Amino acid sequence: MVMSVRPLVAGNWKMNGSRSALKELSAMAEGYDAGLKAKVDLMICPPAPLVFLAAAAAIGTRIAIGGQDCHTEASGAFTGEVSAEMLADSGAGAVIVGHSERRQYFKESDALVAAKAAAAIRAGLAAIVCVGETREEREAGKALSVVGRQVARSVPEDATPETIIVAYEPVWAIGTGLTPTAADVAEVHALIRKKLVSRHGKQAAGIRILYGGSVKPANAKELMAVENVDGALVGGASLKAADFLAIAAAYR
């Protein structure tokens, strides 16, 4: 991890949870003690219907709330969509864009992801831009070129440490229980940092780069200690307060 960058552990609840799930958010707040607050930021990204309720429940806890996706436009005839402005109005401070599930199932391109990230910035949100290779791409030796291309094309030109967070999620590790080696993670994160600094200048050394993909309490300490890993984007393990806090505890 880069010690000058304050780490972030963010939870992506995906299409899971109902109002009763907010009790887990309350439990997270109880476990987010002064010692942990001094070391790491926490964020939960619930499904869109829960964003307002989660944001209200998180008042005073220092746990940030984010969305999981947004439309490129602020408003309009886009039935079923949610704008970045709507998320901000609901109390969100960030939004995930370009998650591999969006890229895979909804065929989102790098250009669309960049447009969504720009929309987030327009609305005053931080954009968590996801990048990552498939198993086929890694086995073909293309992991670095794929991730490098996604970073170059998905991160807006005006990225700053305040507006952009990059999350490296190897697609083959998401929800599978598989994780790359620490050396693999270090290699990809170093590439991401290099690309960001090359394109956005020295300030990009402060952009947080999260690792995601089967992060759990058992491997969090090792992964969070890797150079250029500034936290985690956690999937299934973020649904339970005990697991999520155990991951964050890697920073104690």
KACOR-V149086 format. One record per helix or strand. SS is the DSSP state (H for helix, E for strand). FROM is the first residue (numbers start at 1). TO is the last residue. If there is no record, write none. Layout:
ss=SS from=FROM to=TO
ss=SS from=FROM to=TO
//
This chain:
ss=E from=7 to=12
ss=H from=19 to=31
ss=H from=34 to=37
ss=E from=40 to=45
ss=H from=48 to=57
ss=E from=63 to=67
ss=E from=71 to=71
ss=E from=83 to=83
ss=H from=84 to=89
ss=E from=94 to=97
ss=H from=100 to=105
ss=H from=110 to=122
ss=E from=126 to=131
ss=H from=135 to=139
ss=H from=143 to=154
ss=E from=164 to=169
ss=H from=171 to=173
ss=H from=182 to=200
ss=H from=202 to=206
ss=E from=209 to=212
ss=H from=217 to=224
ss=E from=231 to=234
ss=H from=236 to=239
ss=H from=241 to=251
//
